[in-house]
């Protein structure tokens, strides 16, 4: 809206706003992704069987984001071809204390001893858990630059400048087959993206959503990894 008391200033503000929008239209957040998997054993899943997704990184003192784990679980369970996902806290509570951070098995060679403990195998069978997925990784800011200044004066306010930053989301999922008590393999997602924030009066954020893209890519790969029953 052009101020009635100063038409010239109003037109200048409108022009600058248009320029900011044009800058936003000519720039776009840049995202690149790499998805990989290594299969160690034959997989497949039957009707009634389920999976559980757990944070592996607490073994290293850097807990994988809870929201990311939920995102992957929701994505795997979504749709007509979705898999049944047991909430990790429900699984941990049902098997207390064997999947607490200090007692959870670090390698598949610890599974036979765990399964021999009273009630463990029965609870896992009751819940239909076929695969245990250990998820590790995080999202970090790896670079950034530019400058931005904002001011407020008698004639109004606004921002001017240009800033950018780069994020990398790197996650790895290790799949354990609780039926064969073996490591079925790993699936990894590495997504990097550059976000931009140009501003002429109005900042126009162009965000590279690396975490959400890593979540979707990892979930899709895990679903294919588990469902596919090809030989290694």
Number of C-alpha atoms within 10 A of each C-alpha: 7 13 11 9 8 10 11 12 15 16 14 12 21 15 14 17 19 15 16 19 17 12 16 19 11 7 13 15 17 16 18 13 16 13 16 12 17 13 17 14 16 16 21 15 15 10 8 11 17 19 27 21 23 25 21 22 17 13 13 8 9 13 15 19 16 10 9 20 21 16 18 23 24 19 20 24 19 13 9 6 10 14 23 19 20 17 16 19 13 11 18 17 12 16 16 13 12 16 18 12 16 11 11 17 15 13 10 15 12 12 17 14 9 17 16 10 11 9 12 16 15 12 15 18 14 10 15 17 21 22 27 20 24 19 25 23 21 17 19 14 13 12 11 13 10 12 11 14 11 14 10 9 7 5 8 10 12 17 16 16 15 17 16 18 17 21 21 24 22 20 22 21 24 22 26 23 22 21 11 15 16 18 20 24 20 20 21 23 23 22 25 24 22 23 21 24 22 24 25 22 23 20 22 19 16 18 18 23 19 26 23 15 20 27 23 18 20 26 23 16 17 22 16 14 22 20 14 13 13 11 9 10
